């Protein structure tokens, strides 16, 4: 997987998100060697949160988020006024912020491998065909950032790369291994710290 250098993932399903609750997630991700991007939408959250949407980009370790107010209030813990100020604009989040790691998770190949395929024990399962690809199920208890019981289907031919991963209720289709996509620094991005009162230290 690491040698492939990049991959695109897309999928949807139910998840329980800390600070948000039970939601249905729909996402489209690209993970490259040092850069990546994600388009995320969560519905069915608590009434106070509503629909949460965000676009996330990582460019050579720098994290940028363009999200609605519901994301900033529920996922980042900002007040309503702060969330409204941060909403619908590209905001850079420093690596020292507690928001950095969960927002940047899986958007580069190193973090994807660490977060989604971290286990000491892997078990072979049934063979099935997924989108025309004959694959074998590998089950394991993932201990990475996306922790929990996980099923990964790996192609039996070719380079034996994963074609799908199911974690909890979220099912992701992995494709486009090795296809490089450009991820640019968003124009006009501002520092999150510049949008918050001096006493707030989320940076």
Secondary structure, DSSP 8 states (H G I E B T S, - for coil): -GGG--EEEEEEEEEEETTTEEEEEEEEEEEBSSEEEEEEEEES--TTT--EEEEEEEETTEEEEEE-HHHHHHTS---HHHHHHHTTSEEEE-TTSHHHHHHHTTSBHHHHHHHHS--S--EEEEEEEETTEEEEEEEEEE-SSS-EEEEEEEESSTT--EEEEEETTEEEEEE-TT--------TT-EEGGGGS-TT----
